[in-house]
Amino acid sequence: MIIATGASPKKLGIPGEQEFSGKGVSICATCDGPFFRDKVVVAVGGGDTAVQESIFLTKFAKKVYLIHRRDQLRATGILRERALANEKIQFLWDSALTRIEGKTRVEKIFVKNIRSGETGELAADGCFIWIGIQPNTDFLGNEIARDPFGFITVNSRMETSVPGVFAAGDVRNTPLRQIATAVGDAAVAAFSAEHYIEN
């Protein structure tokens, strides 16, 4: 058996997030960034992905508001430096996105400062949410070893803690979650599974 159920982006669970998915709400700057040329967008998050993608968005958008729940970014040093030096990025520290509104597309977002409780709204054409991902492993029991975040742990042969069970792609504990790495994982898992069956 090869488990390749992937992972899903975490959601904020706020009003408007689901309704405007694909209508201004996105999780992929590479996919949707070009649609926001000379527009104002909002990004949510403070890790490597959020910061790197926000920097990428500045190639298209005229302004990027980066909303983060803390007073400093969690991203690595070089990404932090690049983001803080980018004139197109404006940071909204200690803040949370609470609602997204619009008629047929995203038109404005509502923000709350989690320290002061102060609320406000911003006109925006798009909203990118990068608050992490979670593996699609809820269906698994406790037999297969997973890391503290729920990702399946494997060795270099994609073998899990259960003989004859392998894992590939975003469902496993991997430092890079991309199609290229998932395909590589799958090739190794298929080879290992075939070897397991033959022996």
N, C-alpha and C positions, 0 to 999 in steps of 0.2 A: 504494500500500500504506500502510495506517495501522497502526502498531504500538501496541497498547493492552494489553500483557501484564501491566501492573501491577507491584506490588512485594509482597514477603513479609516478615513480621516475622522478625527474626533470632531464633534459638533458642539456649538455653544448652547444650543437648545433655546434660542431666543425667538421672539415673534419676528417673522419676515425671513428668517434664515432659509427655511425650506421653500417657502412660497416664491422667493426670488432666486433660487438655485438655477443657474443658466440664464438668468435675466439680470445679471449684474453681480450676483454672488458666485464666487469661484474659489477653487482650491489649487489652481494651476496658472501661474503667471506666464509660463512659456506658452501654454495653450491659448490663454485669453488676453494676455497683456496687449497685443497689437490692436484689440478692439477699443482700447482706452487711450488712444493717441490724443494728446492735448486735453485730457480729461482729469478730473480729480477722483482719486481712489483712496480707499481706506484699507489698511492691512491690520490684521490682529495676530499678535504673538510676539515672542522675544527670543526664540531659539535660533539656531543656525538657519533652518529652512525659512522662517519668517523674515529674517534679516536679509538673507541672500536673495530671496524672491522679491523683497521690497526694493532692493538695490536694482534688480533687473527691471522692475516696473518703471523706474525713473527713466528708462530709455524711451518710454512711450508717454506716460502720464506727465502732466505738467506739475502735479503735486501728489505726494503720497503721505497720508497721515498714518503713522504707525502707533497703534494702540497696544499698550503693554500694562499688565496688572502690577508690575513692580516699578521700582525707581531706577533700575538699570537693566540692560539686556543680558540674557543668559548666553548669547551667541559667543563664539570664539573671538579672541582679541582682534584679529585682522578684519573680521566682518564688522565688529563693533566700530572700529576706527573708520572703516569705509562708510558705514551708515551715518555715523555722527558727523562726518565731513561732507556728506551729500546735502547740498542746499535744497534739493527737491523734497527731502524727507523732513517732516515735522513730527516730533514725538509727543504723544499724549501719555505721560507717565502715570502710574498708579490708577489706571483707568480700565473700565470694562465696557464693551459694547453691549447695550441692553435691548436695542430694537432696530429693525431695518424697515423703512417705509418707502412707498412709491406707488404710482398708478399701475403701469405695466412693467416698469423696470425700477431698479434702485434709484432713488432720488435723494434720500437723506437717511442719516443714521443718528442714533441717540447714544450718548455716552454718559457714564457715571464715574466720578472720581471716588474710588473705594476708600480713601482716607477721609476726605471732607464730606462726602455724600452729595456734593454738588453735581447737578446734571446739566447737560447741554445737548445741542444738536448741530450737525454739520451737513451741508449740502455735499453730496457725493454721487458719482456716476457708477461706482463699482465698489465691491467689498470682497477682499481676499482673506480667507480664514486659514491660519496655520497654527493650530494649537496642539499638534501632535497626531499620532495615528495609533490605532489599537489593532492587534492581530485578531483575525476571525477564528478564534479558538474556543469560543464559549461552549461548543458542542463536545469538546474533549473532556474526558474524565481526568482523574489524577494520575493515571498510569504513565503518561508521557511527560517527561521533564520539561518545564518551561522556566524562563527567567522571571524576575520580579514584575516585569511588565506584561507577561503573558505570552511572549514569543517563544516558539519551540526551540530548544537547544539541540544542535546537531554537531557532528564532527565533520571533518573535511570530505567524508564520503556521503554526507547528507543523512547519516544514520541517526535516528532518534534514540532515546533510552529504551525503546522496545524493539527487539529483534524483528526484522522484516518490515518495519515501518520507517519511512523516510519522509523528509520535509524539504520543500523547495520554495524559493521566492520570498515574498514579503512576510509570510507567516513565520519565518524563522528569524533567529537573532543574527541579523546581518548589519554591517555598518553602512551599506548602500542599498537603497530600495529603488531599483530602476529595472526597466524591461530587460536590458542587457544582462544584468546580474541574475535576474530570475530565470532567464533562458539558460544561462550557464549552470545555475543550480539544478534545473530540470534535467539537463544532459547528464550531470554527475549522478543525480538521484536515479534516473532511468538505468544508467550503466550499473550502479550499485545494486539496484533492485534485481536486475537480470542476473547479476553475479550471485546474489543471495539465493534466488530461485534455483539456479543451476547447481548450487552446492548444498 
